[in-house]
Amino acid sequence: MNASRFQEVIRSEEELRELLGFPSELVVRKQLAALDTHCENFIAYSPFLLIGTADAAGHFDVSPRGDAPGFVHILDQQTLLIPERPGNRRLDTLRNILQNPSVSLLFLIPGVEEILRVNGRAQLIRDAALLEPMKVQDKSPLVAIALEVQECFLHCAKAAKRSHLWDSTTWPESSVIPSLGQILLDQVRPANTSVQEMEASLQESYRKRLY
């Protein structure tokens, strides 16, 4: 980043607090050290989450995870299990966890404007007895992320309200974004491959390798 283009850079929390202030007592106290019944209920209805991880050098990734509501299993108030389904094999999240166990999750429920944040420490497991209950289409995950919950709290709805996130009347037509096949073709430029062939390959992956 070219720092010279910015003239007024904030360099301390003191300066930041002077500008933006401090949280209310309610906001401070809503942070819990373990899941309560409300957090557990939110997770049970959530079909989608974002997981943030970083490697030992601090290089950060945020990755999506999604499945049927309740796909994240709650072992107890301090422990979550997230099944690892087939993906692109980059393994960014999993490799990061091997180097740095600190993880942050955001759980979303379609139509619900609040968002649940869960922070904790993760490890990768392959205990068959724990993976078996997460089976889908007769396929058990080979690996799961086990998260020790350290902090959890609900974000209020301001971000969703400002963005009209769940208001379908504000959504753009999907055609404003080119297809993934077209984007990959433009970015990677594989030899002797058409958009149609790229799209067909993607659709085959969706049909055969979701689980």
PyMOL CGO cylinders between C-alpha atoms (Angstrom):
from pymol import cmd
from pymol.cgo import CYLINDER

trace = [
    CYLINDER, 0.00, 0.00, 0.00, 1.25, 3.46, -0.91, 0.3, 1, 1, 1, 1, 1, 1,
    CYLINDER, 1.25, 3.46, -0.91, 1.00, 5.17, 2.50, 0.3, 1, 1, 1, 1, 1, 1,
    CYLINDER, 1.00, 5.17, 2.50, 1.96, 8.56, 1.05, 0.3, 1, 1, 1, 1, 1, 1,
    CYLINDER, 1.96, 8.56, 1.05, -1.48, 8.97, -0.53, 0.3, 1, 1, 1, 1, 1, 1,
    CYLINDER, -1.48, 8.97, -0.53, -3.10, 9.17, 2.95, 0.3, 1, 1, 1, 1, 1, 1,
    CYLINDER, -3.10, 9.17, 2.95, -2.54, 12.38, 4.88, 0.3, 1, 1, 1, 1, 1, 1,
    CYLINDER, -2.54, 12.38, 4.88, -4.28, 11.63, 8.19, 0.3, 1, 1, 1, 1, 1, 1,
    CYLINDER, -4.28, 11.63, 8.19, -3.61, 8.10, 9.39, 0.3, 1, 1, 1, 1, 1, 1,
    CYLINDER, -3.61, 8.10, 9.39, -4.88, 6.95, 12.81, 0.3, 1, 1, 1, 1, 1, 1,
    CYLINDER, -4.88, 6.95, 12.81, -2.01, 5.29, 14.69, 0.3, 1, 1, 1, 1, 1, 1,
    CYLINDER, -2.01, 5.29, 14.69, -3.28, 4.61, 18.21, 0.3, 1, 1, 1, 1, 1, 1,
    CYLINDER, -3.28, 4.61, 18.21, -6.36, 3.32, 19.99, 0.3, 1, 1, 1, 1, 1, 1,
    CYLINDER, -6.36, 3.32, 19.99, -6.38, 6.51, 22.05, 0.3, 1, 1, 1, 1, 1, 1,
    CYLINDER, -6.38, 6.51, 22.05, -6.77, 8.56, 18.90, 0.3, 1, 1, 1, 1, 1, 1,
    CYLINDER, -6.77, 8.56, 18.90, -9.39, 6.15, 17.59, 0.3, 1, 1, 1, 1, 1, 1,
    CYLINDER, -9.39, 6.15, 17.59, -11.42, 6.30, 20.82, 0.3, 1, 1, 1, 1, 1, 1,
    CYLINDER, -11.42, 6.30, 20.82, -11.27, 10.08, 20.87, 0.3, 1, 1, 1, 1, 1, 1,
    CYLINDER, -11.27, 10.08, 20.87, -12.79, 10.08, 17.41, 0.3, 1, 1, 1, 1, 1, 1,
    CYLINDER, -12.79, 10.08, 17.41, -15.37, 7.27, 17.71, 0.3, 1, 1, 1, 1, 1, 1,
    CYLINDER, -15.37, 7.27, 17.71, -15.98, 6.87, 21.44, 0.3, 1, 1, 1, 1, 1, 1,
    CYLINDER, -15.98, 6.87, 21.44, -16.49, 3.83, 23.68, 0.3, 1, 1, 1, 1, 1, 1,
    CYLINDER, -16.49, 3.83, 23.68, -19.04, 0.99, 23.66, 0.3, 1, 1, 1, 1, 1, 1,
    CYLINDER, -19.04, 0.99, 23.66, -21.97, 1.03, 26.05, 0.3, 1, 1, 1, 1, 1, 1,
    CYLINDER, -21.97, 1.03, 26.05, -22.09, -1.28, 29.06, 0.3, 1, 1, 1, 1, 1, 1,
    CYLINDER, -22.09, -1.28, 29.06, -24.70, -3.40, 27.25, 0.3, 1, 1, 1, 1, 1, 1,
    CYLINDER, -24.70, -3.40, 27.25, -22.40, -3.90, 24.26, 0.3, 1, 1, 1, 1, 1, 1,
    CYLINDER, -22.40, -3.90, 24.26, -19.51, -4.90, 26.54, 0.3, 1, 1, 1, 1, 1, 1,
    CYLINDER, -19.51, -4.90, 26.54, -21.58, -7.28, 28.66, 0.3, 1, 1, 1, 1, 1, 1,
    CYLINDER, -21.58, -7.28, 28.66, -23.25, -9.06, 25.73, 0.3, 1, 1, 1, 1, 1, 1,
    CYLINDER, -23.25, -9.06, 25.73, -19.94, -10.81, 24.96, 0.3, 1, 1, 1, 1, 1, 1,
    CYLINDER, -19.94, -10.81, 24.96, -20.18, -14.32, 26.41, 0.3, 1, 1, 1, 1, 1, 1,
    CYLINDER, -20.18, -14.32, 26.41, -17.44, -16.85, 27.17, 0.3, 1, 1, 1, 1, 1, 1,
    CYLINDER, -17.44, -16.85, 27.17, -19.59, -19.82, 26.14, 0.3, 1, 1, 1, 1, 1, 1,
    CYLINDER, -19.59, -19.82, 26.14, -22.64, -20.56, 24.02, 0.3, 1, 1, 1, 1, 1, 1,
    CYLINDER, -22.64, -20.56, 24.02, -25.99, -19.94, 25.68, 0.3, 1, 1, 1, 1, 1, 1,
    CYLINDER, -25.99, -19.94, 25.68, -29.35, -21.24, 24.46, 0.3, 1, 1, 1, 1, 1, 1,
    CYLINDER, -29.35, -21.24, 24.46, -29.83, -18.25, 22.13, 0.3, 1, 1, 1, 1, 1, 1,
    CYLINDER, -29.83, -18.25, 22.13, -26.44, -18.76, 20.46, 0.3, 1, 1, 1, 1, 1, 1,
    CYLINDER, -26.44, -18.76, 20.46, -27.08, -22.49, 20.13, 0.3, 1, 1, 1, 1, 1, 1,
    CYLINDER, -27.08, -22.49, 20.13, -30.48, -21.83, 18.58, 0.3, 1, 1, 1, 1, 1, 1,
    CYLINDER, -30.48, -21.83, 18.58, -28.97, -19.39, 16.09, 0.3, 1, 1, 1, 1, 1, 1,
    CYLINDER, -28.97, -19.39, 16.09, -26.33, -21.94, 15.04, 0.3, 1, 1, 1, 1, 1, 1,
    CYLINDER, -26.33, -21.94, 15.04, -28.98, -24.66, 14.70, 0.3, 1, 1, 1, 1, 1, 1,
    CYLINDER, -28.98, -24.66, 14.70, -30.88, -22.55, 12.13, 0.3, 1, 1, 1, 1, 1, 1,
    CYLINDER, -30.88, -22.55, 12.13, -27.85, -21.22, 10.26, 0.3, 1, 1, 1, 1, 1, 1,
    CYLINDER, -27.85, -21.22, 10.26, -27.06, -22.76, 6.85, 0.3, 1, 1, 1, 1, 1, 1,
    CYLINDER, -27.06, -22.76, 6.85, -24.08, -20.49, 6.12, 0.3, 1, 1, 1, 1, 1, 1,
    CYLINDER, -24.08, -20.49, 6.12, -21.03, -19.11, 7.88, 0.3, 1, 1, 1, 1, 1, 1,
    CYLINDER, -21.03, -19.11, 7.88, -17.84, -17.23, 7.15, 0.3, 1, 1, 1, 1, 1, 1,
    CYLINDER, -17.84, -17.23, 7.15, -14.64, -18.43, 8.81, 0.3, 1, 1, 1, 1, 1, 1,
    CYLINDER, -14.64, -18.43, 8.81, -11.65, -16.14, 9.29, 0.3, 1, 1, 1, 1, 1, 1,
    CYLINDER, -11.65, -16.14, 9.29, -8.17, -17.58, 9.84, 0.3, 1, 1, 1, 1, 1, 1,
    CYLINDER, -8.17, -17.58, 9.84, -4.54, -16.43, 9.58, 0.3, 1, 1, 1, 1, 1, 1,
    CYLINDER, -4.54, -16.43, 9.58, -1.25, -18.25, 9.13, 0.3, 1, 1, 1, 1, 1, 1,
    CYLINDER, -1.25, -18.25, 9.13, 1.79, -17.87, 11.38, 0.3, 1, 1, 1, 1, 1, 1,
    CYLINDER, 1.79, -17.87, 11.38, 2.92, -14.80, 9.43, 0.3, 1, 1, 1, 1, 1, 1,
    CYLINDER, 2.92, -14.80, 9.43, -0.46, -13.09, 9.78, 0.3, 1, 1, 1, 1, 1, 1,
    CYLINDER, -0.46, -13.09, 9.78, -1.63, -13.62, 6.19, 0.3, 1, 1, 1, 1, 1, 1,
    CYLINDER, -1.63, -13.62, 6.19, -5.41, -13.70, 6.52, 0.3, 1, 1, 1, 1, 1, 1,
    CYLINDER, -5.41, -13.70, 6.52, -8.18, -15.61, 4.78, 0.3, 1, 1, 1, 1, 1, 1,
    CYLINDER, -8.18, -15.61, 4.78, -11.97, -15.58, 5.02, 0.3, 1, 1, 1, 1, 1, 1,
    CYLINDER, -11.97, -15.58, 5.02, -13.76, -18.58, 3.57, 0.3, 1, 1, 1, 1, 1, 1,
    CYLINDER, -13.76, -18.58, 3.57, -17.44, -19.56, 3.24, 0.3, 1, 1, 1, 1, 1, 1,
    CYLINDER, -17.44, -19.56, 3.24, -18.97, -22.76, 4.59, 0.3, 1, 1, 1, 1, 1, 1,
    CYLINDER, -18.97, -22.76, 4.59, -22.54, -23.83, 3.92, 0.3, 1, 1, 1, 1, 1, 1,
    CYLINDER, -22.54, -23.83, 3.92, -24.90, -26.78, 4.19, 0.3, 1, 1, 1, 1, 1, 1,
    CYLINDER, -24.90, -26.78, 4.19, -28.33, -27.60, 5.56, 0.3, 1, 1, 1, 1, 1, 1,
    CYLINDER, -28.33, -27.60, 5.56, -29.31, -25.63, 8.69, 0.3, 1, 1, 1, 1, 1, 1,
    CYLINDER, -29.31, -25.63, 8.69, -27.63, -27.14, 11.73, 0.3, 1, 1, 1, 1, 1, 1,
    CYLINDER, -27.63, -27.14, 11.73, -24.67, -28.48, 9.74, 0.3, 1, 1, 1, 1, 1, 1,
    CYLINDER, -24.67, -28.48, 9.74, -22.39, -27.14, 12.47, 0.3, 1, 1, 1, 1, 1, 1,
    CYLINDER, -22.39, -27.14, 12.47, -22.67, -29.59, 15.35, 0.3, 1, 1, 1, 1, 1, 1,
    CYLINDER, -22.67, -29.59, 15.35, -22.73, -28.37, 18.94, 0.3, 1, 1, 1, 1, 1, 1,
    CYLINDER, -22.73, -28.37, 18.94, -20.95, -30.83, 21.24, 0.3, 1, 1, 1, 1, 1, 1,
    CYLINDER, -20.95, -30.83, 21.24, -21.35, -28.62, 24.31, 0.3, 1, 1, 1, 1, 1, 1,
    CYLINDER, -21.35, -28.62, 24.31, -21.35, -24.94, 25.29, 0.3, 1, 1, 1, 1, 1, 1,
    CYLINDER, -21.35, -24.94, 25.29, -17.63, -24.67, 24.51, 0.3, 1, 1, 1, 1, 1, 1,
    CYLINDER, -17.63, -24.67, 24.51, -17.24, -26.92, 21.46, 0.3, 1, 1, 1, 1, 1, 1,
    CYLINDER, -17.24, -26.92, 21.46, -18.38, -26.73, 17.83, 0.3, 1, 1, 1, 1, 1, 1,
    CYLINDER, -18.38, -26.73, 17.83, -17.70, -29.14, 14.97, 0.3, 1, 1, 1, 1, 1, 1,
    CYLINDER, -17.70, -29.14, 14.97, -17.65, -27.88, 11.37, 0.3, 1, 1, 1, 1, 1, 1,
    CYLINDER, -17.65, -27.88, 11.37, -17.56, -30.61, 8.69, 0.3, 1, 1, 1, 1, 1, 1,
    CYLINDER, -17.56, -30.61, 8.69, -15.06, -30.09, 5.88, 0.3, 1, 1, 1, 1, 1, 1,
    CYLINDER, -15.06, -30.09, 5.88, -16.84, -30.84, 2.60, 0.3, 1, 1, 1, 1, 1, 1,
    CYLINDER, -16.84, -30.84, 2.60, -15.07, -31.30, -0.77, 0.3, 1, 1, 1, 1, 1, 1,
    CYLINDER, -15.07, -31.30, -0.77, -13.77, -28.01, -2.15, 0.3, 1, 1, 1, 1, 1, 1,
    CYLINDER, -13.77, -28.01, -2.15, -11.03, -26.73, -4.42, 0.3, 1, 1, 1, 1, 1, 1,
    CYLINDER, -11.03, -26.73, -4.42, -8.24, -28.36, -2.37, 0.3, 1, 1, 1, 1, 1, 1,
    CYLINDER, -8.24, -28.36, -2.37, -6.45, -25.07, -1.75, 0.3, 1, 1, 1, 1, 1, 1,
    CYLINDER, -6.45, -25.07, -1.75, -6.96, -25.85, 1.96, 0.3, 1, 1, 1, 1, 1, 1,
    CYLINDER, -6.96, -25.85, 1.96, -6.29, -22.23, 2.93, 0.3, 1, 1, 1, 1, 1, 1,
    CYLINDER, -6.29, -22.23, 2.93, -8.38, -22.41, 6.11, 0.3, 1, 1, 1, 1, 1, 1,
    CYLINDER, -8.38, -22.41, 6.11, -7.08, -25.80, 7.19, 0.3, 1, 1, 1, 1, 1, 1,
    CYLINDER, -7.08, -25.80, 7.19, -3.43, -24.94, 6.56, 0.3, 1, 1, 1, 1, 1, 1,
    CYLINDER, -3.43, -24.94, 6.56, -3.86, -21.73, 8.53, 0.3, 1, 1, 1, 1, 1, 1,
    CYLINDER, -3.86, -21.73, 8.53, -5.33, -23.59, 11.50, 0.3, 1, 1, 1, 1, 1, 1,
    CYLINDER, -5.33, -23.59, 11.50, -2.31, -25.90, 11.57, 0.3, 1, 1, 1, 1, 1, 1,
    CYLINDER, -2.31, -25.90, 11.57, -0.10, -22.82, 11.99, 0.3, 1, 1, 1, 1, 1, 1,
    CYLINDER, -0.10, -22.82, 11.99, -2.38, -20.55, 14.03, 0.3, 1, 1, 1, 1, 1, 1,
    CYLINDER, -2.38, -20.55, 14.03, -5.45, -21.91, 15.87, 0.3, 1, 1, 1, 1, 1, 1,
    CYLINDER, -5.45, -21.91, 15.87, -7.21, -18.55, 16.32, 0.3, 1, 1, 1, 1, 1, 1,
    CYLINDER, -7.21, -18.55, 16.32, -10.47, -18.54, 14.37, 0.3, 1, 1, 1, 1, 1, 1,
    CYLINDER, -10.47, -18.54, 14.37, -13.46, -16.22, 14.00, 0.3, 1, 1, 1, 1, 1, 1,
    CYLINDER, -13.46, -16.22, 14.00, -16.87, -17.29, 12.67, 0.3, 1, 1, 1, 1, 1, 1,
    CYLINDER, -16.87, -17.29, 12.67, -19.85, -15.28, 11.45, 0.3, 1, 1, 1, 1, 1, 1,
    CYLINDER, -19.85, -15.28, 11.45, -23.14, -17.21, 11.30, 0.3, 1, 1, 1, 1, 1, 1,
    CYLINDER, -23.14, -17.21, 11.30, -25.95, -15.98, 9.03, 0.3, 1, 1, 1, 1, 1, 1,
    CYLINDER, -25.95, -15.98, 9.03, -29.59, -17.01, 8.74, 0.3, 1, 1, 1, 1, 1, 1,
    CYLINDER, -29.59, -17.01, 8.74, -31.44, -15.96, 5.56, 0.3, 1, 1, 1, 1, 1, 1,
    CYLINDER, -31.44, -15.96, 5.56, -33.96, -13.27, 6.38, 0.3, 1, 1, 1, 1, 1, 1,
    CYLINDER, -33.96, -13.27, 6.38, -32.54, -12.62, 9.86, 0.3, 1, 1, 1, 1, 1, 1,
    CYLINDER, -32.54, -12.62, 9.86, -30.73, -9.29, 10.08, 0.3, 1, 1, 1, 1, 1, 1,
    CYLINDER, -30.73, -9.29, 10.08, -28.68, -10.09, 13.19, 0.3, 1, 1, 1, 1, 1, 1,
    CYLINDER, -28.68, -10.09, 13.19, -25.38, -12.00, 12.82, 0.3, 1, 1, 1, 1, 1, 1,
    CYLINDER, -25.38, -12.00, 12.82, -23.71, -14.27, 15.37, 0.3, 1, 1, 1, 1, 1, 1,
    CYLINDER, -23.71, -14.27, 15.37, -19.96, -14.00, 15.92, 0.3, 1, 1, 1, 1, 1, 1,
    CYLINDER, -19.96, -14.00, 15.92, -18.05, -16.84, 17.57, 0.3, 1, 1, 1, 1, 1, 1,
    CYLINDER, -18.05, -16.84, 17.57, -14.30, -16.60, 18.27, 0.3, 1, 1, 1, 1, 1, 1,
    CYLINDER, -14.30, -16.60, 18.27, -12.09, -19.38, 19.53, 0.3, 1, 1, 1, 1, 1, 1,
    CYLINDER, -12.09, -19.38, 19.53, -9.26, -21.81, 18.99, 0.3, 1, 1, 1, 1, 1, 1,
    CYLINDER, -9.26, -21.81, 18.99, -9.51, -24.56, 16.40, 0.3, 1, 1, 1, 1, 1, 1,
    CYLINDER, -9.51, -24.56, 16.40, -7.93, -27.89, 15.62, 0.3, 1, 1, 1, 1, 1, 1,
    CYLINDER, -7.93, -27.89, 15.62, -8.44, -30.41, 12.83, 0.3, 1, 1, 1, 1, 1, 1,
    CYLINDER, -8.44, -30.41, 12.83, -9.89, -33.79, 13.78, 0.3, 1, 1, 1, 1, 1, 1,
    CYLINDER, -9.89, -33.79, 13.78, -10.73, -37.06, 12.06, 0.3, 1, 1, 1, 1, 1, 1,
    CYLINDER, -10.73, -37.06, 12.06, -12.44, -39.02, 14.84, 0.3, 1, 1, 1, 1, 1, 1,
    CYLINDER, -12.44, -39.02, 14.84, -14.78, -41.41, 13.01, 0.3, 1, 1, 1, 1, 1, 1,
    CYLINDER, -14.78, -41.41, 13.01, -17.36, -41.38, 15.80, 0.3, 1, 1, 1, 1, 1, 1,
    CYLINDER, -17.36, -41.38, 15.80, -17.69, -37.60, 15.48, 0.3, 1, 1, 1, 1, 1, 1,
    CYLINDER, -17.69, -37.60, 15.48, -17.55, -37.45, 11.69, 0.3, 1, 1, 1, 1, 1, 1,
    CYLINDER, -17.55, -37.45, 11.69, -20.19, -40.14, 11.12, 0.3, 1, 1, 1, 1, 1, 1,
    CYLINDER, -20.19, -40.14, 11.12, -23.15, -38.04, 12.40, 0.3, 1, 1, 1, 1, 1, 1,
    CYLINDER, -23.15, -38.04, 12.40, -22.23, -35.35, 9.85, 0.3, 1, 1, 1, 1, 1, 1,
    CYLINDER, -22.23, -35.35, 9.85, -22.69, -37.76, 6.95, 0.3, 1, 1, 1, 1, 1, 1,
    CYLINDER, -22.69, -37.76, 6.95, -24.62, -36.45, 3.91, 0.3, 1, 1, 1, 1, 1, 1,
    CYLINDER, -24.62, -36.45, 3.91, -25.59, -38.58, 0.90, 0.3, 1, 1, 1, 1, 1, 1,
    CYLINDER, -25.59, -38.58, 0.90, -23.86, -41.53, 2.59, 0.3, 1, 1, 1, 1, 1, 1,
    CYLINDER, -23.86, -41.53, 2.59, -20.56, -39.63, 2.62, 0.3, 1, 1, 1, 1, 1, 1,
    CYLINDER, -20.56, -39.63, 2.62, -18.86, -38.72, 5.88, 0.3, 1, 1, 1, 1, 1, 1,
    CYLINDER, -18.86, -38.72, 5.88, -16.42, -35.80, 5.90, 0.3, 1, 1, 1, 1, 1, 1,
    CYLINDER, -16.42, -35.80, 5.90, -12.79, -36.85, 6.10, 0.3, 1, 1, 1, 1, 1, 1,
    CYLINDER, -12.79, -36.85, 6.10, -11.94, -33.97, 8.42, 0.3, 1, 1, 1, 1, 1, 1,
    CYLINDER, -11.94, -33.97, 8.42, -13.76, -31.56, 10.71, 0.3, 1, 1, 1, 1, 1, 1,
    CYLINDER, -13.76, -31.56, 10.71, -12.79, -28.31, 12.39, 0.3, 1, 1, 1, 1, 1, 1,
    CYLINDER, -12.79, -28.31, 12.39, -13.24, -28.53, 16.17, 0.3, 1, 1, 1, 1, 1, 1,
    CYLINDER, -13.24, -28.53, 16.17, -13.61, -25.09, 17.69, 0.3, 1, 1, 1, 1, 1, 1,
    CYLINDER, -13.61, -25.09, 17.69, -13.14, -24.30, 21.37, 0.3, 1, 1, 1, 1, 1, 1,
    CYLINDER, -13.14, -24.30, 21.37, -15.46, -21.33, 21.94, 0.3, 1, 1, 1, 1, 1, 1,
    CYLINDER, -15.46, -21.33, 21.94, -13.83, -18.40, 23.75, 0.3, 1, 1, 1, 1, 1, 1,
    CYLINDER, -13.83, -18.40, 23.75, -16.13, -15.49, 22.83, 0.3, 1, 1, 1, 1, 1, 1,
    CYLINDER, -16.13, -15.49, 22.83, -19.57, -15.19, 21.28, 0.3, 1, 1, 1, 1, 1, 1,
    CYLINDER, -19.57, -15.19, 21.28, -22.11, -12.44, 20.78, 0.3, 1, 1, 1, 1, 1, 1,
    CYLINDER, -22.11, -12.44, 20.78, -24.78, -11.21, 18.41, 0.3, 1, 1, 1, 1, 1, 1,
    CYLINDER, -24.78, -11.21, 18.41, -24.18, -8.26, 16.11, 0.3, 1, 1, 1, 1, 1, 1,
    CYLINDER, -24.18, -8.26, 16.11, -27.13, -5.91, 15.82, 0.3, 1, 1, 1, 1, 1, 1,
    CYLINDER, -27.13, -5.91, 15.82, -28.92, -5.45, 12.49, 0.3, 1, 1, 1, 1, 1, 1,
    CYLINDER, -28.92, -5.45, 12.49, -27.37, -2.13, 11.41, 0.3, 1, 1, 1, 1, 1, 1,
    CYLINDER, -27.37, -2.13, 11.41, -25.15, -3.58, 8.67, 0.3, 1, 1, 1, 1, 1, 1,
    CYLINDER, -25.15, -3.58, 8.67, -28.00, -5.66, 7.23, 0.3, 1, 1, 1, 1, 1, 1,
    CYLINDER, -28.00, -5.66, 7.23, -30.40, -2.71, 7.38, 0.3, 1, 1, 1, 1, 1, 1,
    CYLINDER, -30.40, -2.71, 7.38, -27.97, -0.31, 5.70, 0.3, 1, 1, 1, 1, 1, 1,
    CYLINDER, -27.97, -0.31, 5.70, -27.26, -2.80, 2.93, 0.3, 1, 1, 1, 1, 1, 1,
    CYLINDER, -27.26, -2.80, 2.93, -30.86, -4.06, 2.62, 0.3, 1, 1, 1, 1, 1, 1,
    CYLINDER, -30.86, -4.06, 2.62, -29.19, -7.45, 2.59, 0.3, 1, 1, 1, 1, 1, 1,
    CYLINDER, -29.19, -7.45, 2.59, -32.33, -9.59, 2.64, 0.3, 1, 1, 1, 1, 1, 1,
    CYLINDER, -32.33, -9.59, 2.64, -34.61, -7.20, 0.71, 0.3, 1, 1, 1, 1, 1, 1,
    CYLINDER, -34.61, -7.20, 0.71, -34.92, -8.91, -2.66, 0.3, 1, 1, 1, 1, 1, 1,
    CYLINDER, -34.92, -8.91, -2.66, -36.36, -5.77, -4.26, 0.3, 1, 1, 1, 1, 1, 1,
    CYLINDER, -36.36, -5.77, -4.26, -32.92, -4.15, -3.95, 0.3, 1, 1, 1, 1, 1, 1,
    CYLINDER, -32.92, -4.15, -3.95, -30.96, -7.07, -5.40, 0.3, 1, 1, 1, 1, 1, 1,
    CYLINDER, -30.96, -7.07, -5.40, -29.32, -6.58, -8.82, 0.3, 1, 1, 1, 1, 1, 1,
    CYLINDER, -29.32, -6.58, -8.82, -29.98, -8.96, -11.68, 0.3, 1, 1, 1, 1, 1, 1,
    CYLINDER, -29.98, -8.96, -11.68, -27.53, -11.86, -11.53, 0.3, 1, 1, 1, 1, 1, 1,
    CYLINDER, -27.53, -11.86, -11.53, -26.49, -11.02, -15.08, 0.3, 1, 1, 1, 1, 1, 1,
    CYLINDER, -26.49, -11.02, -15.08, -24.55, -7.95, -13.87, 0.3, 1, 1, 1, 1, 1, 1,
    CYLINDER, -24.55, -7.95, -13.87, -21.76, -10.39, -12.93, 0.3, 1, 1, 1, 1, 1, 1,
    CYLINDER, -21.76, -10.39, -12.93, -20.35, -12.60, -15.70, 0.3, 1, 1, 1, 1, 1, 1,
    CYLINDER, -20.35, -12.60, -15.70, -20.58, -16.35, -15.16, 0.3, 1, 1, 1, 1, 1, 1,
    CYLINDER, -20.58, -16.35, -15.16, -17.79, -17.99, -13.16, 0.3, 1, 1, 1, 1, 1, 1,
    CYLINDER, -17.79, -17.99, -13.16, -16.79, -19.85, -16.30, 0.3, 1, 1, 1, 1, 1, 1,
    CYLINDER, -16.79, -19.85, -16.30, -16.27, -16.55, -18.15, 0.3, 1, 1, 1, 1, 1, 1,
    CYLINDER, -16.27, -16.55, -18.15, -14.40, -15.01, -15.23, 0.3, 1, 1, 1, 1, 1, 1,
    CYLINDER, -14.40, -15.01, -15.23, -12.05, -17.99, -14.91, 0.3, 1, 1, 1, 1, 1, 1,
    CYLINDER, -12.05, -17.99, -14.91, -11.46, -17.97, -18.64, 0.3, 1, 1, 1, 1, 1, 1,
    CYLINDER, -11.46, -17.97, -18.64, -10.52, -14.27, -18.52, 0.3, 1, 1, 1, 1, 1, 1,
    CYLINDER, -10.52, -14.27, -18.52, -8.30, -14.63, -15.45, 0.3, 1, 1, 1, 1, 1, 1,
    CYLINDER, -8.30, -14.63, -15.45, -6.55, -17.95, -16.10, 0.3, 1, 1, 1, 1, 1, 1,
    CYLINDER, -6.55, -17.95, -16.10, -6.70, -18.09, -19.91, 0.3, 1, 1, 1, 1, 1, 1,
    CYLINDER, -6.70, -18.09, -19.91, -6.44, -21.88, -20.25, 0.3, 1, 1, 1, 1, 1, 1,
    CYLINDER, -6.44, -21.88, -20.25, -5.42, -22.97, -23.74, 0.3, 1, 1, 1, 1, 1, 1,
    CYLINDER, -5.42, -22.97, -23.74, -8.06, -24.36, -26.11, 0.3, 1, 1, 1, 1, 1, 1,
    CYLINDER, -8.06, -24.36, -26.11, -10.93, -24.03, -23.61, 0.3, 1, 1, 1, 1, 1, 1,
    CYLINDER, -10.93, -24.03, -23.61, -14.25, -22.35, -24.36, 0.3, 1, 1, 1, 1, 1, 1,
    CYLINDER, -14.25, -22.35, -24.36, -16.65, -20.68, -21.94, 0.3, 1, 1, 1, 1, 1, 1,
    CYLINDER, -16.65, -20.68, -21.94, -19.09, -23.51, -22.58, 0.3, 1, 1, 1, 1, 1, 1,
    CYLINDER, -19.09, -23.51, -22.58, -16.49, -26.14, -21.68, 0.3, 1, 1, 1, 1, 1, 1,
    CYLINDER, -16.49, -26.14, -21.68, -15.54, -24.26, -18.52, 0.3, 1, 1, 1, 1, 1, 1,
    CYLINDER, -15.54, -24.26, -18.52, -19.18, -23.96, -17.47, 0.3, 1, 1, 1, 1, 1, 1,
    CYLINDER, -19.18, -23.96, -17.47, -19.80, -27.65, -18.17, 0.3, 1, 1, 1, 1, 1, 1,
    CYLINDER, -19.80, -27.65, -18.17, -16.84, -28.58, -15.97, 0.3, 1, 1, 1, 1, 1, 1,
    CYLINDER, -16.84, -28.58, -15.97, -18.14, -26.42, -13.13, 0.3, 1, 1, 1, 1, 1, 1,
    CYLINDER, -18.14, -26.42, -13.13, -21.65, -27.86, -13.37, 0.3, 1, 1, 1, 1, 1, 1,
    CYLINDER, -21.65, -27.86, -13.37, -20.25, -31.40, -13.33, 0.3, 1, 1, 1, 1, 1, 1,
    CYLINDER, -20.25, -31.40, -13.33, -18.34, -30.55, -10.16, 0.3, 1, 1, 1, 1, 1, 1,
    CYLINDER, -18.34, -30.55, -10.16, -21.53, -29.22, -8.54, 0.3, 1, 1, 1, 1, 1, 1,
    CYLINDER, -21.53, -29.22, -8.54, -23.43, -32.38, -9.50, 0.3, 1, 1, 1, 1, 1, 1,
    CYLINDER, -23.43, -32.38, -9.50, -20.82, -34.93, -8.47, 0.3, 1, 1, 1, 1, 1, 1,
    CYLINDER, -20.82, -34.93, -8.47, -18.58, -33.37, -5.83, 0.3, 1, 1, 1, 1, 1, 1,
    CYLINDER, -18.58, -33.37, -5.83, -20.70, -31.44, -3.34, 0.3, 1, 1, 1, 1, 1, 1,
    CYLINDER, -20.70, -31.44, -3.34, -20.14, -34.21, -0.77, 0.3, 1, 1, 1, 1, 1, 1,
]
cmd.load_cgo(trace, "trace")
